[in-house]
Amino acid sequence: MPLADIQASMRAACEAAGRDTQDVELIAVSKVQPNERVAAILDQGHRVFGENKVQEAASKWPAFRERYRDISLHLIGPLQTNKARQAMELAQAIHTLDRPKLAKTIARLAQEKGHCPDLFIQVNTGEEPQKSGILPAETDAFIAETRALDLPLKGLMCIPPVDEEPSLHFALLAKIAERNGLKGLSMGMSSDFERAIALGATHIRVGSAIFGERVYT
Ligand SMILES: *Cc1c(COP(=O)(O)O)cnc(C)c1O
């Protein structure tokens, strides 16, 4: 789908929800996509992208950054502690803070570097065993722990179970964020970003609707 169509859908969803379009960031999820497709979106003026692997981000983005200086890169996949340093060098935001050990490592590196990407805590709203993220019942405590480390916590992120109505999960995430005074809500993908916007998403992560299907080779 052309980028302009996605932006039009975003505007319509914002209008329907009585929200300002400026308050929703479109993250174009470029994982696995060939460089030509990414270049085409850059050429249209879009600058905010999402990758789920540090390795892939490191091989893909430095070259684009030489041409386009104002790129903002969001890491949206699970982060191993030993890749935290590289992730912090590459990304302006990390959406997948999901355990105390990672929070402590990022805090130590942030001290050392004097800067830190924006952080979102991933919440496993569906309590799925195979999925990363903090369990809903443990999220308040983890937010407090993260804040005590002086980290720039912007909000919460979730990936709803594939076979459930995502709105229930978006509403749960919004409720946890609200009672903790967090404004950022990273939720909504190609198939449900309008519903996420209706429930307060500030960051939507849209891949295949913008770039086409991912072809894994
Ligand atoms: C791949 C991915 C997306 C984008 O998914 P689409 O269905 O292609 O829009 C969003 N969020 C996360 C965490 C992803 O890994």
The ligand as an SDF file (V2000), in Angstrom:
LIG
                    3D

 15 15  0  0  0  0  0  0  0  0999 V2000
    7.4410   -7.1720   12.3460 C   0  0  0  0  0  0  0  0  0  0  0  0
    6.8910   -6.4080   13.4790 C   0  0  0  0  0  0  0  0  0  0  0  0
    5.8940   -5.4200   13.2780 C   0  0  0  0  0  0  0  0  0  0  0  0
    5.2910   -5.1220   11.9200 C   0  0  0  0  0  0  0  0  0  0  0  0
    4.3870   -6.1170   11.5650 O   0  0  0  0  0  0  0  0  0  0  0  0
    3.4350   -5.9520   10.2810 P   0  0  0  0  0  0  0  0  0  0  0  0
    2.3530   -6.9060   10.5470 O   0  0  0  0  0  0  0  0  0  0  0  0
    4.2660   -6.2780    9.1030 O   0  0  0  0  0  0  0  0  0  0  0  0
    2.9570   -4.5490   10.2720 O   0  0  0  0  0  0  0  0  0  0  0  0
    5.4650   -4.7130   14.3700 C   0  0  0  0  0  0  0  0  0  0  0  0
    5.9650   -4.9290   15.6100 N   0  0  0  0  0  0  0  0  0  0  0  0
    6.9050   -5.8620   15.8450 C   0  0  0  0  0  0  0  0  0  0  0  0
    7.4130   -6.0420   17.2210 C   0  0  0  0  0  0  0  0  0  0  0  0
    7.3960   -6.6240   14.7930 C   0  0  0  0  0  0  0  0  0  0  0  0
    8.3440   -7.5430   15.0420 O   0  0  0  0  0  0  0  0  0  0  0  0
  1  2  1  0
  2  3  1  0
  2 14  2  0
  3  4  1  0
  3 10  2  0
  4  5  1  0
  5  6  1  0
  6  7  2  0
  6  8  1  0
  6  9  1  0
 10 11  1  0
 11 12  2  0
 12 13  1  0
 12 14  1  0
 14 15  1  0
M  END
$$$$
